[in-house]
Amino acid sequence: MRKSRFTEQQIIGFLKQAESGLPVKEVCRQGGFSEPTFYKWRSKYGGMEADEARRLKDLEVENSRLKKLLAEAHLDLEALKVGFGVKR
């Protein structure tokens, strides 16, 4: 997954600028990103504070790690079934 040029705190700052009345086009121009990116961020981080966004990121990383562990466990089980000749 590609790493963003902006931190969660910066993204939330851009969103707060737009909420305070600055036009979205102006926020995007000043920040150097596109309007679709702004709206994607708004759908993901809208209404959050910086610490909540950090917690979301931590949970996403943990979820990814747990998914990898589960996939490895399923591969190990499948290898054991094949090794012992167990049919489904």
C-alpha positions as CSV (number, residue, x, y, z in Angstrom):
1,M,0.0,0.0,0.0
2,R,1.3,3.4,-1.0
3,K,2.2,5.8,1.9
4,S,0.5,9.1,1.8
5,R,2.5,12.4,1.5
6,F,0.3,13.8,4.3
7,T,-0.1,12.7,7.9
8,E,-3.5,12.1,9.5
9,Q,-3.1,15.4,11.4
10,Q,-2.5,17.3,8.1
11,I,-5.4,15.7,6.4
12,I,-7.7,16.6,9.4
13,G,-6.3,20.1,9.2
14,F,-7.3,20.4,5.6
15,L,-10.8,19.1,6.4
16,K,-11.2,21.6,9.2
17,Q,-10.2,24.5,6.8
18,A,-13.0,23.5,4.5
19,E,-15.4,23.1,7.3
20,S,-14.6,26.7,8.5
21,G,-15.7,28.1,5.2
22,L,-12.7,28.0,2.9
23,P,-13.7,26.7,-0.6
24,V,-12.7,23.2,-1.3
25,K,-10.9,24.2,-4.5
26,E,-8.8,26.7,-2.5
27,V,-7.9,24.1,0.2
28,C,-6.9,21.6,-2.5
29,R,-4.8,24.2,-4.4
30,Q,-3.0,25.3,-1.2
31,G,-2.4,21.7,-0.1
32,G,-1.4,20.4,-3.6
33,F,-3.9,17.6,-4.0
34,S,-7.0,17.0,-6.1
35,E,-10.6,17.4,-5.2
36,P,-11.4,13.7,-5.5
37,T,-8.6,13.1,-2.9
38,F,-10.2,15.7,-0.6
39,Y,-13.6,14.0,-0.8
40,K,-12.0,10.6,-0.3
41,W,-10.3,11.9,2.9
42,R,-13.6,13.5,4.0
43,S,-15.4,10.2,3.7
44,K,-12.7,8.4,5.7
45,Y,-11.7,11.1,8.3
46,G,-14.7,13.4,8.4
47,G,-15.6,14.4,11.9
48,M,-12.5,12.9,13.5
49,E,-9.9,14.4,15.7
50,A,-6.2,13.7,15.2
51,D,-6.0,11.1,18.0
52,E,-9.0,9.2,16.6
53,A,-7.4,9.1,13.2
54,R,-4.2,7.7,14.7
55,R,-6.2,5.1,16.5
56,L,-7.9,4.1,13.3
57,K,-4.5,3.7,11.5
58,D,-3.3,1.5,14.4
59,L,-6.4,-0.6,14.2
60,E,-6.0,-1.0,10.4
61,V,-2.3,-2.1,10.9
62,E,-3.3,-4.6,13.6
63,N,-6.2,-6.0,11.5
64,S,-3.8,-6.5,8.5
65,R,-1.4,-8.4,10.8
66,L,-4.1,-10.6,12.1
67,K,-5.4,-11.4,8.6
68,K,-1.9,-12.5,7.6
69,L,-1.6,-14.7,10.7
70,L,-5.0,-16.3,9.9
71,A,-4.0,-16.9,6.3
72,E,-0.7,-18.6,7.5
73,A,-2.7,-20.8,9.9
74,H,-5.0,-21.9,7.1
75,L,-2.0,-22.7,4.9
76,D,-0.4,-24.8,7.7
77,L,-3.7,-26.7,8.2
78,E,-4.0,-27.4,4.5
79,A,-0.3,-28.6,4.4
80,L,-1.0,-31.0,7.3
81,K,-4.1,-32.3,5.6
82,V,-2.2,-32.9,2.4
83,G,0.7,-34.5,4.3
84,F,-1.5,-36.9,6.1
85,G,-3.7,-37.7,3.2
86,V,-6.9,-36.4,4.8
87,K,-9.8,-36.0,2.3
88,R,-12.4,-33.4,2.7
